[in-house]
Every structure is written in C-alpha cells, then in structure tokens.
Amino acid sequence: MEFSGFSKNTLPFLESIRQNNDKEWFEAHRTEYEEYILNPSRAFVKEFGEHLMALEPTINFSPKINKSLFRIYRDTRRMGAIKVPLKHRIGIIFWQGNGSRMQNSSFYLHFSPDELFVAVGVRWFEKPMLDAYRDYIKDDGRRAKLVKVLKDLEAKGYKTIEKGYKRYPKGFSSEMSDVDLSLYKGMATYKVLDPKLIENGDKLIDTLYKIYEEMLPLQQLVYEISLRVKED
C-alpha cells in the first residue's frame, strides 16, 4: 500500500473512539480502524522510515504493532494508568539503538483530534538511562554542549519537555553551571502541529522531514548518552 496520507475520516474516527470508549464498540468498528488508522499507519512507517534513513542510516523501524506502531488497547492494569480501554491518540516511533524502543533516542509522533505532536529524544528515562544521562552532564563541556543544542532548537521554535525534579540529585550543586539540566526526567524536544496535516501525505512527509532534520542534533546527543548505559 502506497502512503498518500490518512483519510479525512481518521480524525473523526478517533473522536468517535473518545466518545465511545469501550471494547464492544471498537470490535464492532474494527474494519474502520483498519481502514482509517492501521493500514495507512503501516504504509506511512514504510515510506517515512526510508526518508529518515537519509538523516540517520541506523534508525530502526518496522510497520508492526509493538515496533513502530503502538497497540490501540491501553494497559489499564498498571498503577495510575488511565482506565478507559482504548487510545484516541495514535503514536508512531522510529528508534535508534538496541533494547527498548522507548529508552532509545527516537523520532516520535502522535496524532489525535487535538494535535499532531512531533518529538525527538526520550520522554521519560528509566533508571539505567537516567544514570547515563546524569553521568553525561556531570562534565562541564558536555553540559554546555547540551545547553547550546537546546537553545538553538528553542530559537527555531521548538520546546523542551518540562523538568521532572525539584531537587538536584547527588553529585550536583547550585554552584555548577547549567545545573538545572540535572532536574530533567527525560530529554526531548517537540513541536505541536495541526492534526489535519496527516491528510496530505506529501506535505506531511516533507514537514516531518524538515522538523526532524532540525531536531537531529538532540537526537544524536541523546543517542550518544544511550551508548553510555551500563549493562547489569
């Protein structure tokens, strides 16, 4: 299937999921899910993954669930999880490195009736990646490098995710330059776009490519950090 954009019915269908969020409704509308979301998502991953390889030849992508695609069903068993069973936000990920796709620096996007969210990096570090990040930014030069990357991205209109901690971790103090970098639980930059952009295949791919090209310095830096993760 060649990717020509998502259907004009895709966003309304996601709104229908939000309004009718139960498994029985979804199973009765599974054919629409496959037509409006699953099949075009697979086609998008194949086509855009090849484009991304021009930016980063080692990027990983696969048009499968639990690879570049996410399950439509939410895991409601986790503590603190949202208890409605279905997601009305569709995520797609292209990741760099081995191991967990969510703990490797990635080119990520999701779309919903509300937004098209585009990002690179890792949104939430688990402990091995958090330790590697903190080890990386203990060096004055590396902190300065990260600050410059973030400032350059902010000057181009991109935003950095919010800090997650209020107290400096062990090994950091207020006397250190740019010490607030130690307060992050992840490291990623993002931009929010009009979700209707997904309906124009060529424009979507061109827009995403240009954004990811500008975000590439942070993608590469977070990947560099991931290479410092110590195996058990």
C-alpha positions as CSV (number, residue, x, y, z in Angstrom):
1,M,0.0,0.0,0.0
2,E,1.5,3.4,-1.1
3,F,1.1,6.1,1.5
4,S,-0.9,9.1,0.3
5,G,-2.0,10.4,3.6
6,F,-4.6,9.5,6.2
7,S,-8.3,9.6,5.4
8,K,-10.4,12.6,6.2
9,N,-12.3,10.1,8.3
10,T,-9.3,9.3,10.5
11,L,-9.6,12.2,13.0
12,P,-13.4,11.9,13.3
13,F,-13.0,8.2,13.9
14,L,-10.5,8.9,16.7
15,E,-13.1,11.3,18.2
16,S,-15.7,8.5,18.0
17,I,-13.3,6.3,20.0
18,R,-13.0,9.1,22.6
19,Q,-16.8,9.3,22.8
20,N,-17.5,5.5,22.7
21,N,-14.5,4.2,24.6
22,D,-15.4,0.5,25.2
23,K,-14.2,-2.8,23.7
24,E,-17.6,-3.8,22.3
25,W,-18.0,-0.6,20.3
26,F,-14.5,-0.9,19.0
27,E,-14.9,-4.5,17.9
28,A,-18.0,-3.5,16.0
29,H,-15.9,-0.8,14.2
30,R,-12.7,-2.7,13.8
31,T,-12.9,-2.6,10.0
32,E,-12.9,1.2,10.2
33,Y,-9.9,1.1,12.5
34,E,-8.0,-0.9,10.0
35,E,-9.0,1.3,7.0
36,Y,-8.6,4.7,8.6
37,I,-5.7,4.0,11.0
38,L,-3.8,0.7,10.9
39,N,-3.3,0.3,7.2
40,P,-2.2,3.9,6.4
41,S,0.0,3.8,9.6
42,R,1.8,0.8,8.2
43,A,2.2,2.5,4.8
44,F,3.5,5.6,6.5
45,V,6.1,3.8,8.5
46,K,7.5,2.0,5.5
47,E,7.7,5.2,3.4
48,F,8.8,7.7,6.0
49,G,11.3,5.2,7.6
50,E,13.2,5.2,4.3
51,H,13.2,9.0,4.3
52,L,14.6,9.0,7.8
53,M,17.5,6.8,6.9
54,A,18.8,9.7,4.9
55,L,19.2,11.6,8.2
56,E,20.2,8.6,10.3
57,P,21.1,5.4,8.5
58,T,21.0,3.2,11.6
59,I,17.4,4.1,12.5
60,N,15.1,1.2,13.4
61,F,11.5,0.9,12.1
62,S,9.0,-1.8,11.4
63,P,5.3,-1.4,10.4
64,K,4.2,-3.8,13.2
65,I,2.4,-3.4,16.5
66,N,4.9,-3.1,19.4
67,K,7.6,-2.0,16.9
68,S,7.0,1.4,15.2
69,L,3.2,1.1,15.9
70,F,1.5,1.0,19.3
71,R,-1.4,-1.1,20.5
72,I,-4.8,0.6,20.3
73,Y,-5.7,-1.0,23.6
74,R,-4.4,0.7,26.7
75,D,-2.8,-1.4,29.6
76,T,-5.3,-0.4,32.3
77,R,-3.7,-2.8,34.9
78,R,-0.7,-0.5,35.6
79,M,-0.9,1.6,38.8
80,G,-2.0,5.1,37.9
81,A,-3.0,4.1,34.3
82,I,-5.9,5.7,32.6
83,K,-8.8,3.3,33.0
84,V,-10.5,3.7,29.6
85,P,-9.5,0.8,27.4
86,L,-8.8,2.5,24.1
87,K,-6.4,5.2,22.9
88,H,-7.8,8.0,20.8
89,R,-4.2,9.1,20.2
90,I,-2.1,7.2,17.7
91,G,1.7,7.0,18.3
92,I,4.4,6.1,15.8
93,I,8.1,5.7,16.7
94,F,11.4,5.3,14.8
95,W,14.2,4.5,17.3
96,Q,18.0,4.3,17.2
97,G,19.8,1.6,19.1
98,N,19.2,-1.8,20.7
99,G,16.9,-2.7,23.5
100,S,13.6,-0.9,24.5
101,R,12.3,1.4,21.8
102,M,11.1,3.8,24.5
103,Q,14.6,4.0,26.1
104,N,16.5,4.7,22.9
105,S,16.7,8.1,21.3
106,S,13.8,8.2,18.8
107,F,11.9,10.2,16.2
108,Y,8.4,10.1,17.6
109,L,5.0,11.5,16.7
110,H,1.4,11.0,17.7
111,F,-1.8,12.4,16.3
112,S,-5.3,12.8,17.8
113,P,-8.3,15.0,17.1
114,D,-6.5,17.7,19.1
115,E,-2.9,17.8,17.8
116,L,-0.1,16.4,15.8
117,F,2.8,16.1,18.2
118,V,6.4,15.7,16.8
119,A,9.4,15.0,19.0
120,V,12.9,13.5,19.3
121,G,14.8,12.1,22.3
122,V,13.5,10.1,25.2
123,R,10.4,11.5,27.1
124,W,11.0,9.6,30.3
125,F,14.3,7.9,31.4
126,E,14.2,4.6,33.3
127,K,17.0,4.2,35.8
128,P,19.8,2.9,33.5
129,M,19.2,5.7,31.0
130,L,18.7,8.3,33.8
131,D,22.1,7.2,35.3
132,A,23.8,7.5,31.9
133,Y,22.2,11.0,31.4
134,R,23.4,12.3,34.7
135,D,26.9,10.8,34.2
136,Y,27.0,12.6,30.8
137,I,26.0,16.0,32.1
138,K,28.4,15.9,35.1
139,D,31.1,17.1,32.7
140,D,31.1,20.9,32.2
141,G,31.8,20.7,28.5
142,R,29.0,18.2,27.8
143,R,26.5,20.3,29.8
144,A,27.5,23.3,27.7
145,K,27.1,21.3,24.5
146,L,23.5,20.2,25.5
147,V,22.6,23.8,26.5
148,K,23.7,25.1,23.1
149,V,21.7,22.4,21.3
150,L,18.5,23.2,23.3
151,K,18.9,27.0,22.8
152,D,19.4,26.5,19.1
153,L,16.2,24.4,18.9
154,E,14.3,26.9,21.0
155,A,15.4,29.7,18.7
156,K,13.8,27.7,15.8
157,G,10.5,27.4,17.7
158,Y,10.9,24.0,19.3
159,K,10.1,23.4,23.0
160,T,12.0,21.3,25.6
161,I,10.0,19.0,27.8
162,E,9.4,20.2,31.3
163,K,11.8,19.3,34.2
164,G,10.6,16.5,36.4
165,Y,12.5,17.0,39.7
166,K,12.8,19.9,42.1
167,R,16.0,18.9,44.0
168,Y,19.4,18.4,42.5
169,P,20.4,14.8,42.5
170,K,23.6,13.5,44.3
171,G,26.7,14.8,42.7
172,F,25.1,18.1,41.5
173,S,25.0,21.5,43.3
174,S,23.9,25.0,42.7
175,E,27.5,26.2,42.1
176,M,27.6,24.1,38.8
177,S,26.9,25.9,35.5
178,D,23.6,24.9,33.9
179,V,22.9,22.6,36.8
180,D,19.2,22.7,36.1
181,L,19.8,20.1,33.4
182,S,20.0,17.6,36.3
183,L,16.4,18.2,37.1
184,Y,15.1,16.5,33.9
185,K,13.5,13.0,34.0
186,G,14.0,12.7,30.2
187,M,15.4,14.8,27.4
188,A,13.4,15.6,24.4
189,T,12.3,18.5,22.2
190,Y,8.9,18.8,20.5
191,K,6.5,20.8,18.3
192,V,2.7,20.7,18.1
193,L,1.1,21.0,14.7
194,D,-2.4,21.0,13.2
195,P,-3.6,17.3,13.2
196,K,-5.2,17.8,9.7
197,L,-1.7,17.8,8.3
198,I,-1.9,13.9,8.4
199,E,-4.5,14.0,5.5
200,N,-1.9,15.3,3.0
201,G,0.7,12.6,2.5
202,D,3.4,14.6,0.6
203,K,3.1,17.6,2.8
204,L,3.2,15.5,6.0
205,I,6.4,13.7,5.0
206,D,8.1,17.0,3.8
207,T,7.1,18.8,7.0
208,L,8.2,16.0,9.3
209,Y,11.5,15.5,7.5
210,K,12.4,19.2,7.8
211,I,11.4,19.2,11.5
212,Y,13.4,16.1,12.3
213,E,16.4,17.4,10.3
214,E,16.4,20.5,12.6
215,M,15.9,18.3,15.7
216,L,18.7,15.9,14.7
217,P,21.4,17.4,16.9
218,L,19.4,16.5,20.0
219,Q,18.5,13.1,18.6
220,Q,22.2,12.3,18.1
221,L,23.2,13.7,21.5
222,V,20.6,11.5,23.3
223,Y,21.7,8.5,21.3
224,E,25.3,9.3,22.4
225,I,24.0,9.2,26.0
226,S,22.3,5.8,25.4
227,L,25.6,4.3,24.4
228,R,26.8,5.1,28.0
229,V,24.1,2.9,29.6
230,K,25.8,0.3,31.8
231,E,24.5,-3.3,31.4
232,D,23.8,-5.3,34.5
